């Protein structure tokens, strides 16, 4: 027996979720049902909401990418001791 639930969702979130579901050959209803079945079966709620990029983080990533491109990175180390010894040079 099926029942209907009504949930308010941001339009952009709904459209994005529908796109993801469609790309997997699923309807949004099937996707929601699968998640609710998972919650019921595992008794766990797992949520993921990525943090938006900040200007500061964007700058830091650009700095790291520039260092990598110019070869300004240290070599790999086999142990913490080896790393610490290299720092002391």
KAHUZI-V640299 format. One record per residue. N is the residue number from 1. RES is the residue in three letters. SS is DSSP state (2 for helix, 1 for strand, 0 for the rest). PHI is phi in whole degrees, -180 to 180 (none if undefined). NEAR is the number of other ideal C-beta (glycine too) atoms within 10 Angstrom. Layout:
# KAHUZI-V640299
n->N res->RES ss->SS phi->PHI near->NEAR
n->N res->RES ss->SS phi->PHI near->NEAR
This chain:
# KAHUZI-V640299
n->1 res->UNK ss->0 phi->none near->2
n->2 res->UNK ss->0 phi->-100 near->5
n->3 res->UNK ss->0 phi->-136 near->4
n->4 res->UNK ss->0 phi->-108 near->5
n->5 res->UNK ss->0 phi->-119 near->6
n->6 res->UNK ss->0 phi->-119 near->4
n->7 res->UNK ss->0 phi->-132 near->6
n->8 res->UNK ss->0 phi->-87 near->5
n->9 res->UNK ss->0 phi->-136 near->10
n->10 res->UNK ss->0 phi->-56 near->9
n->11 res->UNK ss->2 phi->-58 near->7
n->12 res->UNK ss->2 phi->-66 near->8
n->13 res->UNK ss->2 phi->-65 near->9
n->14 res->UNK ss->2 phi->-61 near->13
n->15 res->UNK ss->2 phi->-62 near->12
n->16 res->UNK ss->2 phi->-65 near->11
n->17 res->UNK ss->2 phi->-65 near->15
n->18 res->UNK ss->2 phi->-63 near->14
n->19 res->UNK ss->2 phi->-63 near->10
n->20 res->UNK ss->2 phi->-64 near->12
n->21 res->UNK ss->2 phi->-60 near->17
n->22 res->UNK ss->2 phi->-61 near->12
n->23 res->UNK ss->2 phi->-65 near->8
n->24 res->UNK ss->0 phi->-97 near->8
n->25 res->UNK ss->0 phi->78 near->7
n->26 res->UNK ss->0 phi->-121 near->15
n->27 res->UNK ss->0 phi->-90 near->11
n->28 res->UNK ss->2 phi->-63 near->16
n->29 res->UNK ss->2 phi->-61 near->11
n->30 res->UNK ss->2 phi->-64 near->12
n->31 res->UNK ss->2 phi->-62 near->16
n->32 res->UNK ss->2 phi->-64 near->15
n->33 res->UNK ss->2 phi->-60 near->13
n->34 res->UNK ss->2 phi->-63 near->12
n->35 res->UNK ss->2 phi->-65 near->12
n->36 res->UNK ss->2 phi->-65 near->11
n->37 res->UNK ss->2 phi->-64 near->10
n->38 res->UNK ss->2 phi->-62 near->12
n->39 res->UNK ss->2 phi->-61 near->12
n->40 res->UNK ss->2 phi->-64 near->8
n->41 res->UNK ss->2 phi->-73 near->8
n->42 res->UNK ss->2 phi->-95 near->9
n->43 res->UNK ss->0 phi->61 near->6
n->44 res->UNK ss->0 phi->-127 near->7
n->45 res->UNK ss->0 phi->-112 near->8
n->46 res->UNK ss->0 phi->-116 near->8
n->47 res->UNK ss->0 phi->-120 near->4
n->48 res->UNK ss->0 phi->-139 near->4
n->49 res->UNK ss->0 phi->-136 near->5
n->50 res->UNK ss->0 phi->-64 near->5
n->51 res->UNK ss->0 phi->-73 near->6
n->52 res->UNK ss->0 phi->-71 near->6
n->53 res->UNK ss->0 phi->-66 near->9
n->54 res->UNK ss->0 phi->-104 near->9
n->55 res->UNK ss->2 phi->-58 near->7
n->56 res->UNK ss->2 phi->-63 near->8
n->57 res->UNK ss->2 phi->-65 near->11
n->58 res->UNK ss->2 phi->-60 near->10
n->59 res->UNK ss->2 phi->-63 near->10
n->60 res->UNK ss->2 phi->-62 near->11
n->61 res->UNK ss->2 phi->-64 near->11
n->62 res->UNK ss->2 phi->-63 near->10
n->63 res->UNK ss->2 phi->-63 near->10
n->64 res->UNK ss->2 phi->-64 near->12
n->65 res->UNK ss->2 phi->-62 near->10
n->66 res->UNK ss->2 phi->-66 near->10
n->67 res->UNK ss->2 phi->-63 near->11
n->68 res->UNK ss->2 phi->-63 near->10
n->69 res->UNK ss->2 phi->-64 near->9
n->70 res->UNK ss->2 phi->-91 near->8
n->71 res->UNK ss->0 phi->79 near->6
n->72 res->UNK ss->0 phi->-85 near->9
n->73 res->UNK ss->0 phi->-126 near->10
n->74 res->UNK ss->0 phi->-80 near->8
n->75 res->UNK ss->0 phi->-78 near->7
n->76 res->UNK ss->0 phi->-70 near->7
n->77 res->UNK ss->0 phi->-117 near->12
n->78 res->UNK ss->0 phi->-86 near->7
n->79 res->UNK ss->0 phi->-153 near->8
n->80 res->UNK ss->2 phi->-65 near->8
n->81 res->UNK ss->2 phi->-63 near->9
n->82 res->UNK ss->2 phi->-64 near->12
n->83 res->UNK ss->2 phi->-63 near->13
n->84 res->UNK ss->2 phi->-63 near->10
n->85 res->UNK ss->2 phi->-62 near->11
n->86 res->UNK ss->2 phi->-66 near->11
n->87 res->UNK ss->2 phi->-65 near->8
n->88 res->UNK ss->0 phi->-77 near->5
n->89 res->UNK ss->0 phi->-68 near->4
